[in-house]
Amino acid sequence: MDKIVMAIATGFYTGYTPKAPGSMGTLVAFPLHFLLLLLPGHGYYLALVAILILAIITAGMAEKIIDKQDPGMVVIDEIIGMLIGLINAPLTLPALVTAFVLFRIFDIWKPFPVCWFDNHLHGGTGIVLDDVMAGIYTLACMQILSFYAIF
């Protein structure tokens, strides 16, 4: 069971990348995003809820397995955050690159309330919710850029 948890929590082991594991984990969201777009109706949103729950559970379990608070190799949080940031994003290379860059900026910079979630919540919830907020900031920026036909 630990191997399955770690495979999911580390974004199918991309979190073990020695350089920039968060960025590598974020990239896992892109092929997953394209697969989720194939779901009918509100399938994308239902899948996001399921992935969010899975992320909180597996991130918390991985933290206990590794015995380290918010371990860098756990990147499922980056995956769910990026998936949120990609909601309704144009399927163009400039838009996708912009979404990636924005998400990484918000995830690293941690503007309020991202930093509050990062500092005050613990376990799987704390690991995941700061990235969810970074994803919401990315989503808002992408929607504004799309509204003004930047892409």
Secondary structure by P-SEA (a helix, b strand, c coil): caaaaaaaaacccccccccaaaaaaaaaaaaaaaaaaacccaaaaaaaaaaaaaaaaaaaaaaaaacccccccccaaaaaaaaaaaccccccaaaaaaaaaaaaaaaaaccaaaaaaaccccccccccaaaaaaaaaaaaaaaaaaaaccc
